């Protein structure tokens, strides 16, 4: 049997990183939902749809144009943190590399503006806005280079502050822009986010991670080659995922109209509330520890299982509560115009249960630099998503097409990633992780079936199930951290004394 419990210090470190980065990410997403509510109130679902299309287009182009430099740079700087010269070389290479790639992206997006407008919006009138995306890509790459420095050197709190301050300012300033320019201000709001991220990142890096050693300029080409070779697979996989989301939004707009794109964007934002903070925490804490333990099969398997269980325990109750109360949450967070996607949201969140362990085991392939295996899983799963959605929407299957496609994608992603990890690294899921995932999915499925049979009947059971699962999760987390953060709650301490 595989050991599934790493050392107490490792569990506490993971929980600490998850607490800090996770709290900041949840706060960021909540503010992001407020921003979407403002957009919905001012511009309706159409405005939310435009914002989602522009944001995903910018993220996709930035992922491709960046060649994974920021992801690989984190690893390079983390390994060189005790060598000032190597660290200076890695930081300088990352900054200049992103600057050069961003400067290439600006004219590329400008010359491709008409093609992008026709492909994404089926509207040549959006060409000039698509041309401006290149500026956003440049700013996003430069912002990423600053965040990578903080992440690699372990400045978790400044990294958390960066994400919260940026979106707060972007929401405040963006609201004023939308009040003045309405739909014409959506592109400005999209560009504002990476601009603020870059400027605030510069300040935080200068205050927390200043370096006094001059780099060796001759070492930069070697740094670029090594960084790209490390991160190319991750970049390709991330780009495929972002491109698929952009494609799904675009094909939804083609068959269903921009209003339904806005409704889908609302579902994406709520889904992100419960899972994206885990990805941020894993990149900050889990991935570096996974790299260090890559040579030890037993330690690696224990770390992967512990991280997956941690992710399920933290996200599961939230996913259950959101899925059970979808008919109430959507009008509350946005408006009554978003209520038609309540069923879609419920099944979408159920598939996020599968996505958590799939992401966790995916990092195992990245840590071992299994480029082909990682890219293959991402490509095939996202291809299935795109084909299912486009095919079913073309057959006028409705918004249910999106839920079916997402479930297919996550199931394929988890199955392929697990199979490859088992074949190449001897990995096996622990019984605790499997049982927890199946239990949470069964609860969400039961709540959604109840909601279909009797509209509104799942809200109270959904809240009750979320509370009960939350209590169970807190008790498990307290044991994983040897009575750490979660055990400070009185009833948890009492439970531990009783067991003694």
C-alpha positions in Angstrom: 0.0 0.0 0.0 1.3 3.5 -0.9 2.0 5.8 1.9 -0.3 8.7 1.6 0.7 10.9 4.6 3.9 12.9 4.2 5.7 14.5 7.1 3.7 16.8 9.4 5.9 19.7 8.4 5.2 19.1 4.8 1.4 19.0 5.5 1.6 22.2 7.5 3.6 23.9 4.8 1.1 22.9 2.2 -1.8 24.1 4.4 0.0 27.4 5.1 0.5 28.1 1.5 -3.0 27.0 0.7 -4.3 29.3 3.4 -2.4 32.4 2.3 -2.6 32.0 -1.5 -6.0 30.4 -1.3 -7.5 33.2 0.8 -6.1 35.8 -1.6 -7.4 33.8 -4.6 -10.8 33.4 -3.1 -10.9 37.2 -2.3 -9.7 37.9 -5.8 -12.4 35.8 -7.4 -15.1 37.3 -5.1 -14.0 40.7 -6.2 -14.0 39.4 -9.8 -17.6 38.3 -9.4 -18.5 41.7 -8.1 -16.9 43.1 -11.2 -18.9 40.8 -13.4 -22.1 41.8 -11.5 -21.3 45.5 -12.2 -20.7 44.6 -15.9 -24.0 42.7 -16.0 -25.9 45.5 -14.3 -24.5 48.1 -16.7 -24.2 46.1 -19.9 -26.3 42.9 -19.4 -25.2 39.4 -20.4 -23.8 40.8 -23.7 -21.3 42.9 -21.9 -20.2 39.9 -19.7 -19.9 37.9 -22.9 -17.6 40.4 -24.6 -15.5 40.7 -21.4 -15.1 36.9 -21.3 -14.2 36.7 -25.0 -11.6 39.4 -24.8 -10.1 38.1 -21.5 -9.8 34.6 -22.8 -8.3 35.7 -26.1 -5.7 37.8 -24.3 -4.8 34.9 -22.0 -4.5 32.4 -24.9 -2.3 34.7 -26.9 -0.2 35.5 -23.9 0.2 31.8 -23.1 1.4 31.0 -26.6 3.6 34.1 -27.0 5.2 33.6 -23.6 6.7 30.2 -24.5 6.3 29.2 -20.8 9.2 31.5 -19.7 7.4 32.4 -16.5 6.7 28.9 -15.4 10.2 27.7 -16.3 11.7 30.8 -14.7 10.1 29.9 -11.3 12.0 26.6 -11.3 15.3 28.2 -12.5 15.1 30.9 -9.8 14.0 28.5 -7.1 17.1 26.3 -7.8 19.4 29.3 -7.9 18.1 31.2 -4.8 21.3 30.4 -2.8 23.6 31.6 -5.6 23.3 35.4 -6.2 24.9 35.4 -9.6 22.8 32.5 -11.0 19.7 34.1 -9.5 20.5 37.4 -11.1 21.1 35.7 -14.5 17.8 33.9 -14.2 15.8 37.0 -13.2 17.3 39.2 -16.0 16.8 36.5 -18.6 13.2 36.2 -17.6 12.5 39.9 -17.7 14.2 40.6 -21.0 12.8 37.4 -22.6 9.2 38.4 -21.7 9.9 42.0 -23.0 11.1 40.7 -26.3 8.3 38.2 -26.8 5.7 40.8 -25.8 7.1 43.3 -28.3 6.7 40.6 -31.0 3.1 40.0 -29.9 2.1 43.6 -30.2 2.5 43.9 -34.1 1.4 40.3 -34.6 -1.9 41.0 -32.9 -2.3 44.2 -34.9 -1.8 42.6 -38.2 -4.1 39.6 -37.3 -6.8 41.9 -35.9 -9.3 41.4 -38.7 -8.8 37.6 -38.8 -9.3 37.5 -35.0 -12.4 39.6 -35.1 -14.0 37.4 -37.7 -12.9 34.1 -36.0 -13.9 35.0 -32.4 -16.7 37.5 -32.9 -17.9 36.9 -36.4 -17.9 40.7 -36.5 -15.2 42.7 -38.5 -16.2 45.8 -36.4 -14.3 44.4 -33.5 -11.0 44.4 -35.4 -9.5 47.4 -33.7 -10.2 46.0 -30.3 -8.6 42.7 -31.2 -5.6 44.7 -32.4 -5.2 46.2 -28.9 -5.0 42.7 -27.4 -1.3 42.7 -28.3 -0.7 45.5 -25.8 -2.5 43.4 -23.1 -0.3 40.4 -24.0 2.9 42.5 -23.5 1.7 43.8 -20.2 0.6 40.3 -19.1 4.0 38.8 -19.9 5.8 41.5 -18.0 3.5 41.2 -15.0 4.1 37.4 -15.0 7.8 38.0 -14.8 7.4 39.9 -11.6 5.0 37.4 -10.0 7.4 34.6 -10.9 10.2 36.3 -8.9 8.0 36.5 -5.8 6.8 32.9 -6.3 10.3 31.4 -6.8 11.8 33.1 -3.8 8.9 32.2 -1.5 7.4 35.6 -0.9 3.9 34.2 -0.5 2.3 37.1 1.3 3.5 39.8 -1.2 2.3 37.5 -4.0 -1.1 37.3 -2.3 -1.3 41.1 -1.9 -0.4 41.6 -5.6 -3.4 39.6 -6.8 -5.8 41.3 -4.3 -4.7 44.9 -4.8 -4.6 44.6 -8.6 -8.1 43.3 -9.1 -9.5 45.8 -6.5 -8.1 48.8 -8.3 -9.1 47.3 -11.7 -12.6 46.9 -10.5 -12.9 50.5 -9.2 -11.2 52.2 -12.1 -13.0 49.8 -14.6 -16.4 50.7 -13.2 -15.7 54.4 -13.9 -14.6 53.5 -17.5 -17.8 51.5 -18.1 -20.0 54.2 -16.8 -18.4 56.6 -19.3 -17.9 54.4 -22.4 -20.4 51.5 -21.8 -19.6 48.6 -24.3 -16.7 50.6 -25.8 -15.0 50.5 -22.4 -14.9 46.7 -22.2 -11.5 46.4 -24.0 -10.0 49.1 -21.7 -11.1 47.1 -18.7 -9.4 44.0 -20.1 -6.1 45.9 -20.7 -6.3 47.5 -17.3 -5.8 44.3 -15.4 -2.3 43.3 -16.7 -1.2 46.9 -16.6 -2.0 47.3 -12.9 -0.5 43.8 -12.2 2.8 44.8 -13.8 3.1 48.1 -12.0 2.2 46.8 -8.6 4.5 43.8 -9.2 7.4 46.1 -9.9 6.9 47.8 -6.6 6.5 44.6 -4.6 9.6 43.0 -6.2 11.7 46.1 -5.5 10.7 46.1 -1.9 11.0 42.4 -1.2 13.3 40.8 -3.6 15.9 43.4 -4.7 19.2 42.0 -6.1 22.6 43.6 -5.9 24.6 41.3 -8.2 25.0 42.3 -11.8 24.0 39.5 -14.3 26.4 38.0 -16.8 24.9 39.0 -20.1 26.6 36.1 -22.0 24.7 33.7 -19.8 21.3 34.9 -21.0 20.9 32.8 -24.2 21.7 29.7 -22.2 19.1 30.6 -19.6 16.5 31.1 -22.3 17.2 27.7 -23.9 17.1 25.9 -20.5 14.0 27.7 -19.4 12.0 27.0 -22.6 13.1 23.4 -22.6 11.8 22.9 -19.1 8.5 24.7 -19.6 7.5 24.0 -23.2 5.2 21.1 -22.3 3.5 23.1 -19.6 3.1 26.1 -21.9 1.7 23.9 -24.7 -0.8 22.2 -22.3 -1.9 25.5 -20.8 -2.3 27.1 -24.2 -4.4 24.2 -25.5 -6.7 24.6 -22.4 -7.0 28.3 -22.9 -7.6 28.0 -26.6 -10.3 25.4 -26.0 -12.1 27.8 -23.6 -11.9 30.6 -26.1 -13.2 28.3 -28.8 -16.1 27.1 -26.6 -17.0 30.7 -25.9 -16.8 31.6 -29.5 -18.8 28.6 -30.8 -21.4 29.3 -28.1 -21.7 32.8 -29.4 -22.0 31.6 -32.9 -24.9 29.2 -32.2 -26.5 30.8 -29.1 -25.6 34.5 -29.2 -23.4 36.8 -27.1 -25.9 36.8 -24.2 -25.4 33.0 -23.6 -21.6 33.6 -23.8 -22.1 36.0 -20.9 -24.0 33.4 -19.0 -21.3 30.8 -19.6 -18.7 33.3 -18.4 -20.7 33.6 -15.2 -20.5 29.8 -14.7 -16.8 29.9 -15.4 -16.2 32.6 -12.8 -18.1 30.7 -10.1 -16.3 27.5 -11.1 -13.0 29.4 -10.7 -14.1 30.5 -7.2 -13.8 26.9 -6.0 -10.8 25.5 -7.9 -8.5 28.2 -9.3 -7.1 29.1 -5.9 -5.9 25.5 -5.6 -4.0 25.8 -8.8 -2.3 29.0 -7.6 -1.4 27.4 -4.3 -0.1 24.3 -6.0 2.2 26.3 -8.3 3.5 28.2 -5.3 4.1 25.3 -2.9 3.2 21.9 -4.2 5.1 22.0 -7.5 8.5 23.0 -6.0 8.2 20.2 -3.4 7.2 17.8 -6.1 10.3 18.6 -8.0 12.6 18.0 -5.0 11.0 14.6 -4.3 10.8 13.4 -7.9 13.5 10.8 -7.4 11.7 9.1 -4.5 8.7 7.1 -5.7 7.1 6.5 -2.3 7.5 10.1 -1.2 6.2 11.4 -4.5 3.1 9.2 -4.4 2.4 10.2 -0.8 2.8 13.9 -1.7 0.4 13.6 -4.8 -2.2 11.8 -2.8 -2.0 14.2 0.1 -2.3 17.2 -2.2 -5.3 15.7 -4.0 -7.1 14.9 -0.7 -6.3 18.4 0.6 -7.8 19.9 -2.6 -10.9 17.8 -2.4 -11.4 18.6 1.3 -11.1 22.3 0.8 -13.1 22.6 -2.5 -15.6 19.8 -2.1 -18.0 21.5 0.4 -17.9 24.7 -1.5 -18.7 22.9 -4.8 -21.5 21.1 -3.1 -23.0 24.3 -1.7 -22.8 26.2 -5.0 -24.2 23.3 -7.0 -27.1 22.8 -4.6 -28.0 26.5 -4.6 -27.4 27.3 -8.2 -30.9 28.6 -8.8 -30.5 31.1 -6.0 -26.8 32.0 -6.4 -26.9 33.1 -10.1 -29.6 35.7 -9.8 -28.0 36.9 -6.5 -24.5 37.3 -7.9 -25.5 38.5 -11.3 -29.2 39.1 -12.3 -32.3 37.2 -13.1 -31.2 37.0 -16.8 -28.5 34.4 -15.7 -31.0 32.0 -14.1 -31.3 29.8 -17.3 -27.8 28.4 -16.7 -28.4 27.0 -13.2 -28.6 23.4 -14.4 -25.5 23.9 -16.5 -23.7 25.3 -13.5 -24.6 22.4 -11.2 -23.2 19.7 -13.6 -20.2 21.9 -14.5 -19.3 22.1 -10.8 -19.7 18.3 -10.4 -17.1 17.8 -13.1 -14.7 20.1 -11.1 -14.5 17.4 -8.5 -12.7 15.3 -11.1 -10.6 18.2 -12.3 -8.9 18.6 -8.8 -7.1 15.2 -8.8 -6.5 15.5 -12.6 -4.6 18.8 -12.0 -2.7 17.4 -9.1 -1.4 14.3 -10.9 -0.7 16.4 -14.0 2.0 18.3 -12.1 3.7 14.9 -11.5 4.4 14.7 -15.3 5.6 18.3 -15.4 7.9 17.7 -12.4 9.5 14.7 -14.2 9.6 16.7 -17.5 7.5 14.1 -19.3 6.6 16.6 -22.0 4.9 14.3 -24.5 2.8 12.6 -21.8 1.6 15.9 -20.3 0.8 17.5 -23.6 -1.0 14.4 -24.9 -3.4 14.3 -21.9 -4.2 18.0 -22.2 -4.6 17.9 -26.0 -6.9 14.8 -26.1 -9.1 15.9 -23.2 -9.6 19.4 -24.6 -10.1 18.1 -28.1 -12.9 16.0 -26.8 -14.4 19.0 -25.0 -14.3 21.1 -28.2 -15.7 18.4 -30.4 -18.6 17.5 -28.0 -19.6 21.1 -27.5 -19.4 22.1 -31.1 -21.2 18.9 -32.3 -24.0 19.1 -29.8 -24.6 22.8 -30.2 -24.7 22.3 -34.0 -27.4 19.7 -33.4 -29.3 22.4 -31.3 -28.8 20.4 -28.1 -28.8 23.6 -26.1 -26.6 24.6 -23.1 -26.6 21.0 -21.9 -23.9 20.5 -24.6 -21.5 22.5 -22.4 -22.0 20.4 -19.3 -21.7 17.1 -21.3 -18.5 18.4 -22.9 -17.0 19.5 -19.6 -17.7 16.1 -17.9 -16.2 14.3 -20.9 -13.1 16.5 -20.8 -12.4 16.0 -17.0 -13.1 12.3 -17.1 -10.7 11.8 -20.0 -8.1 14.1 -18.5 -8.1 12.2 -15.2 -8.1 8.8 -16.8 -5.2 9.6 -19.1 -3.1 11.4 -16.5 -3.6 8.6 -14.0 -2.8 5.9 -16.5 0.4 7.6 -17.7 1.5 8.4 -14.1 1.0 4.8 -13.1 2.9 3.5 -16.2 5.9 5.8 -15.9 6.1 6.5 -12.2 4.3 3.6 -10.5 1.7 6.0 -9.2 -1.6 4.8 -7.5 -4.4 6.7 -6.0 -5.1 6.0 -2.4 -8.5 4.7 -1.3 -9.2 7.9 0.7 -8.9 10.1 -2.4 -11.1 7.9 -4.5 -13.8 7.5 -1.8 -13.8 11.3 -1.2 -14.1 12.1 -4.9 -16.9 9.6 -5.5 -18.8 10.7 -2.4 -18.7 14.4 -3.3 -19.7 13.7 -6.9 -22.6 11.5 -5.8 -23.9 14.3 -3.5 -23.8 16.9 -6.2 -25.5 14.5 -8.7 -28.3 13.8 -6.2 -28.8 17.5 -5.6 -29.0 18.3 -9.3 -31.5 15.5 -9.9 -33.6 16.8 -7.1 -33.5 20.3 -8.6 -34.6 18.9 -12.0 -37.5 17.0 -10.4 -38.7 19.8 -8.1 -37.3 23.2 -9.0 -35.9 24.9 -5.9 -36.0 21.8 -3.7 -32.3 21.3 -3.7 -31.4 24.6 -2.0 -32.0 23.6 1.6 -30.4 20.1 1.3 -27.5 21.7 -0.6 -26.7 24.1 2.2 -27.1 21.3 4.8 -24.9 18.9 2.8 -22.2 21.7 2.3 -22.2 22.4 6.1 -21.9 18.7 7.1 -19.1 18.1 4.5 -17.4 21.3 5.7 -17.3 20.1 9.3 -15.9 16.7 8.1 -13.3 18.5 6.0 -12.2 20.7 8.9 -11.7 17.6 11.1 -9.6 15.9 8.4 -7.5 19.0 7.8 -6.8 19.3 11.5 -5.4 15.8 11.5 -3.3 16.3 8.3 -1.7 19.4 9.8 -1.2 17.7 13.2 -3.6 20.0 14.9 -2.5 23.1 13.1 -4.7 25.9 11.8 -7.9 24.1 11.6 -7.5 22.6 15.0 -7.6 26.0 16.6 -11.4 25.8 16.4 -12.8 24.8 19.8 -14.9 21.8 18.7 -12.0 20.3 16.8 -9.7 20.5 19.8 -12.5 18.8 21.9 -12.8 16.1 19.3 -9.0 15.4 19.4 -9.0 15.2 23.2 -11.9 12.8 23.2 -10.0 10.5 20.9 -7.0 10.5 23.2 
